[in-house]
Amino acid sequence: MEDLDAQILKLLAADGRMSFTDLGKATGLSTSAVHQRVKRLEQRGVIKGYGASIDYDQVGKPLTAFISIRPIDPSQPDDSPERLRDITEIESCWSVAGDESYILKVRVATPTDLEDLLARVRAAANVSTRTTIVLSTPYEHRPTS
């Protein structure tokens, strides 16, 4: 990857709403040249999309947890992501190496909601769970260099 493309990616990761004009000023390129580079990065799938950073405390979901899951019966098909797809509290699902098969990042309002969610995850995917509750988040979604 070219240095200019990497610089554009770093700038957009820090501020996805940065204008092509401001990107051009920061990189020394013309607005049209930056626009072409960004479009190319989008077409290649390097830039997958743009999103908002949300304050989950303000939207009523202050509790973040990581749920590690592993199948109760390892001989069953590995279809947990599909079985859990419609559970809206699950923000992310990562396939991992180690004792567990997947780690889920979830956001809920209360410990009672987390308890209910754990029961639904276990029932839907026929898995055992291990949960880690987040106490604070010093940083998240850090731009890469």
C-alpha positions in Angstrom: 0.0 0.0 0.0 1.3 3.4 -0.9 2.2 5.8 1.9 -0.4 8.4 0.7 -3.2 5.8 0.9 -2.0 4.7 4.4 -2.0 8.4 5.4 -5.6 8.8 4.1 -6.7 5.7 5.9 -5.2 7.0 9.2 -7.0 10.4 8.8 -10.3 8.8 8.0 -10.0 6.3 10.8 -9.6 9.3 13.2 -12.4 11.3 11.5 -14.6 9.4 9.0 -16.4 12.7 8.2 -13.3 14.5 7.1 -13.9 16.3 3.8 -11.9 15.6 0.6 -10.7 19.2 0.8 -9.3 18.7 4.3 -7.8 15.3 3.4 -6.1 17.1 0.5 -4.7 19.7 2.7 -3.4 17.1 5.2 -1.8 15.0 2.4 -0.7 17.6 0.0 -3.0 16.3 -2.8 -5.7 18.0 -4.7 -9.3 17.5 -3.7 -10.0 15.4 -6.8 -6.9 13.3 -6.3 -7.9 12.5 -2.8 -11.5 11.7 -4.0 -10.1 9.3 -6.6 -7.9 7.6 -4.0 -10.7 7.2 -1.4 -13.1 5.8 -4.1 -10.4 3.3 -5.1 -9.9 2.2 -1.5 -13.6 1.8 -1.2 -13.9 -0.3 -4.4 -11.0 -2.5 -3.3 -12.7 -3.1 0.0 -10.0 -1.5 2.1 -12.5 1.0 3.4 -15.5 -1.1 4.3 -17.8 1.7 5.5 -18.2 4.7 7.8 -19.8 4.8 11.1 -20.6 6.9 14.2 -19.0 6.6 17.5 -21.8 6.2 20.0 -21.9 7.0 23.7 -23.6 3.9 24.9 -24.3 5.3 28.4 -26.5 8.0 26.7 -28.5 5.4 24.7 -29.2 3.2 27.7 -26.7 0.5 27.2 -23.9 1.2 29.7 -22.9 -2.4 30.4 -20.4 -3.9 27.9 -19.3 -7.5 28.3 -17.4 -10.2 26.4 -18.9 -13.6 26.2 -16.7 -16.5 25.3 -18.7 -19.4 23.9 -17.9 -23.1 23.2 -20.1 -25.8 21.9 -21.5 -28.2 24.5 -21.3 -31.0 21.9 -18.2 -30.4 19.7 -19.5 -32.9 17.1 -22.3 -30.6 16.2 -21.9 -28.2 13.2 -20.0 -25.0 13.8 -23.0 -22.7 13.2 -23.1 -20.5 16.3 -22.7 -17.2 14.4 -25.8 -18.0 12.3 -27.8 -19.1 15.3 -26.9 -15.9 17.1 -27.3 -13.5 14.2 -30.7 -12.1 15.3 -29.7 -11.3 18.9 -29.4 -7.6 18.6 -27.4 -7.1 21.8 -24.4 -8.8 20.1 -22.3 -6.1 18.6 -19.4 -8.3 17.3 -18.6 -12.0 16.9 -15.0 -13.1 16.5 -13.8 -16.7 15.7 -10.9 -17.4 18.0 -8.2 -20.0 18.7 -8.0 -21.4 22.2 -10.5 -23.1 24.5 -13.5 -21.1 23.2 -14.8 -21.1 19.7 -16.1 -17.5 19.5 -16.0 -14.3 21.6 -19.0 -12.0 21.5 -19.0 -8.3 22.4 -22.4 -7.4 23.8 -24.0 -4.2 25.2 -27.0 -4.2 27.6 -28.6 -1.9 30.1 -28.4 -3.9 33.3 -26.8 -7.0 34.9 -30.3 -8.5 34.8 -30.4 -7.9 31.0 -27.0 -9.6 30.7 -28.2 -12.6 32.7 -31.2 -12.8 30.3 -28.9 -12.5 27.3 -26.7 -15.3 28.5 -29.6 -17.6 28.8 -30.8 -16.7 25.3 -27.2 -17.2 23.9 -26.9 -20.6 25.6 -30.3 -21.8 24.3 -30.0 -20.5 20.8 -26.5 -21.9 20.1 -26.3 -24.9 22.5 -23.1 -23.5 24.0 -21.4 -22.9 27.4 -20.3 -19.4 28.2 -17.7 -17.5 30.1 -18.4 -13.8 30.6 -16.1 -10.9 31.3 -17.7 -7.6 32.2 -16.0 -4.3 31.2 -15.5 -1.9 34.0 -14.2 1.0 31.9 -13.0 1.7 28.4 -9.9 3.9 28.4 -9.9 3.8 24.6 -11.6 2.0 21.7 -11.5 2.1 17.9 -8.0 3.5 17.9 -6.9 4.6 14.4 -4.1 2.3 13.1 -0.9 3.7 11.8 
